[in-house]
Amino acid sequence: MLLAEKAVLKKDSAHLSLPVIQVLYFISMEYINQKLSELGSLRKELVDGSSIWKLAKQIKMKAKLLDLQAKNETLSIGTAPGLYYFEAKFDFQEFNKLKEFGNKWGVIKKTKEPKGVSRYYPERAKHHKKRLKRNGFIPFYLGKREDISDRIIGHLDGVKESGTYSLKLRSRPEVIKGIVFKYSYINFDIENDSYFGIELLERELREVFNPIIGKQ
């Protein structure tokens, strides 16, 4: 409908009176409003609180130990679009030491920080004081990608000098010494046009996990 109306307006606008053009315009807006309302309803269903919590639990349950010395082929990650997640267990339990780690890693909005490294967020770290004290795994990073295999490997093998933002774990051994990592991922069988839905899921999951590293 929209393309047809656009073609009519482009071809015959010189022969149409203003009221007719206005009618065509408002028909288009009704169509857009309807689709936006439908999209809003679908969004509510997709990011329903109960569904997000179940998805978060599933992601954590699937987490496996990450061996940074192993070859990337052992990860066996699919190339489909999806979400991926890292968590970390530190060799300390004091929150002030987590702050020290954050300063070494690179804090958000600080100048002269390491180039192309996803930043540490102190405010999110405050959510994990109890888990740190129990020596538990802390949500470290959450991300999405059309090809999550490529992106996860990028987080492992990213070159320190590269401007592409990633964790660059293998190139920063002095920073991650003593940390045990786990990783998890979920693939989605969707077309590229539906990828924006994964972005919505990531945004809601970020509020659940509060990962200490990463954007937003």
QUIFENHU-V9080 format. One record per residue. N is the residue number from 1. PSI is psi in whole degrees, 0 to 359 (* if undefined). Layout:
N;PSI
N;PSI
//
This chain:
1;315
2;317
3;321
4;315
5;321
6;319
7;319
8;314
9;321
10;321
11;319
12;11
13;332
14;337
15;359
16;141
17;161
18;316
19;322
20;317
21;319
22;320
23;314
24;319
25;313
26;330
27;317
28;318
29;325
30;319
31;314
32;315
33;320
34;314
35;323
36;321
37;318
38;319
39;321
40;320
41;319
42;322
43;316
44;320
45;320
46;318
47;25
48;137
49;316
50;318
51;320
52;318
53;321
54;320
55;318
56;317
57;319
58;318
59;316
60;321
61;332
62;356
63;135
64;152
65;138
66;118
67;105
68;348
69;345
70;161
71;151
72;333
73;335
74;347
75;330
76;53
77;134
78;164
79;9
80;165
81;152
82;191
83;147
84;159
85;135
86;142
87;159
88;143
89;123
90;161
91;31
92;168
93;359
94;134
95;328
96;332
97;330
98;323
99;318
100;319
101;315
102;321
103;322
104;322
105;312
106;110
107;145
108;139
109;8
110;144
111;161
112;37
113;166
114;139
115;132
116;25
117;129
118;135
119;158
120;135
121;102
122;323
123;324
124;325
125;331
126;338
127;348
128;21
129;313
130;317
131;322
132;317
133;328
134;0
135;37
136;174
137;137
138;135
139;123
140;312
141;143
142;136
143;178
144;163
145;150
146;328
147;94
148;336
149;312
150;319
151;318
152;316
153;325
154;324
155;331
156;315
157;4
158;134
159;139
160;324
161;351
162;144
163;353
164;126
165;128
166;178
167;326
168;47
169;315
170;342
171;5
172;51
173;330
174;336
175;323
176;11
177;131
178;358
179;135
180;128
181;147
182;156
183;154
184;159
185;158
186;126
187;149
188;135
189;81
190;163
191;160
192;329
193;341
194;3
195;330
196;336
197;325
198;325
199;321
200;318
201;317
202;317
203;318
204;321
205;329
206;325
207;334
208;311
209;322
210;59
211;142
212;345
213;141
214;173
215;175
216;*
//
